[in-house]
């Protein structure tokens, strides 16, 4: 079985992957790792087109979220995420061929990709779930309390006035994931409140079969 976990940054995908992996004794990988491999093997001339989110990265979140609007930043993520589709497909095919279970998590995992993989490899072999956030105020509150080591939001932000801009981007990106999940009839978990409980419920959902496209 291949377990796919998608959604915007800061919604709990890595936490869910670790928890699910612990329950099932299954290994997992962040699609960011696959993206880095793809980028390393892509022509540098193509990087701005293929990896716009990385290309538009600046020295700080303050600069980046002042320079680009949230619509552009969400679009950057969507475009960049697609570059990892072939690598994710390769991982899925490799583990299914070896009859091993595996977990892939990342914003690069989208409902359209989950649907494509399900059609190619069979619904019985693919389970997918998506995590989102829609509460700007709760996002800001949680960021101010975070104890996550090397958190990119906190580490790269000096001006707290940037936090609402980051939160707005996450919410707009969540809208995209939610709409696409409904289109392909895939489960979405709201992670704004009762985070630990939602993680546990998402684990149960993936274990019992919810999430088959």
Secondary structure as the mmCIF struct_conf table of DSSP 4:
data_model
#
loop_
_struct_conf.conf_type_id
_struct_conf.id
_struct_conf.beg_label_comp_id
_struct_conf.beg_label_asym_id
_struct_conf.beg_label_seq_id
_struct_conf.end_label_comp_id
_struct_conf.end_label_asym_id
_struct_conf.end_label_seq_id
STRN STRN1 UNK A 2 UNK A 7
BEND BEND1 UNK A 8 UNK A 8
TURN_TY1_P TURN_TY1_P1 UNK A 9 UNK A 10
BEND BEND2 UNK A 11 UNK A 12
HELX_RH_AL_P HELX_RH_AL_P1 UNK A 13 UNK A 24
TURN_TY1_P TURN_TY1_P2 UNK A 25 UNK A 25
STRN STRN2 UNK A 28 UNK A 30
HELX_RH_AL_P HELX_RH_AL_P2 UNK A 31 UNK A 41
BEND BEND3 UNK A 42 UNK A 42
HELX_RH_3T_P HELX_RH_3T_P1 UNK A 44 UNK A 46
HELX_RH_AL_P HELX_RH_AL_P3 UNK A 47 UNK A 50
HELX_RH_AL_P HELX_RH_AL_P4 UNK A 52 UNK A 55
TURN_TY1_P TURN_TY1_P3 UNK A 56 UNK A 56
BEND BEND4 UNK A 59 UNK A 60
HELX_RH_AL_P HELX_RH_AL_P5 UNK A 61 UNK A 67
BEND BEND5 UNK A 68 UNK A 68
HELX_RH_AL_P HELX_RH_AL_P6 UNK A 70 UNK A 82
TURN_TY1_P TURN_TY1_P4 UNK A 83 UNK A 84
HELX_RH_AL_P HELX_RH_AL_P7 UNK A 85 UNK A 97
TURN_TY1_P TURN_TY1_P5 UNK A 98 UNK A 99
STRN STRN3 UNK A 102 UNK A 105
BEND BEND6 UNK A 106 UNK A 106
TURN_TY1_P TURN_TY1_P6 UNK A 107 UNK A 108
HELX_RH_AL_P HELX_RH_AL_P8 UNK A 111 UNK A 121
HELX_RH_3T_P HELX_RH_3T_P2 UNK A 123 UNK A 125
STRN STRN4 UNK A 126 UNK A 132
HELX_RH_AL_P HELX_RH_AL_P9 UNK A 136 UNK A 145
TURN_TY1_P TURN_TY1_P7 UNK A 149 UNK A 150
HELX_RH_AL_P HELX_RH_AL_P10 UNK A 152 UNK A 155
TURN_TY1_P TURN_TY1_P8 UNK A 156 UNK A 156
HELX_RH_3T_P HELX_RH_3T_P3 UNK A 160 UNK A 162
HELX_RH_AL_P HELX_RH_AL_P11 UNK A 163 UNK A 183
TURN_TY1_P TURN_TY1_P9 UNK A 184 UNK A 185
STRN STRN5 UNK A 187 UNK A 190
BEND BEND7 UNK A 192 UNK A 194
HELX_RH_AL_P HELX_RH_AL_P12 UNK A 195 UNK A 208
TURN_TY1_P TURN_TY1_P10 UNK A 209 UNK A 211
#
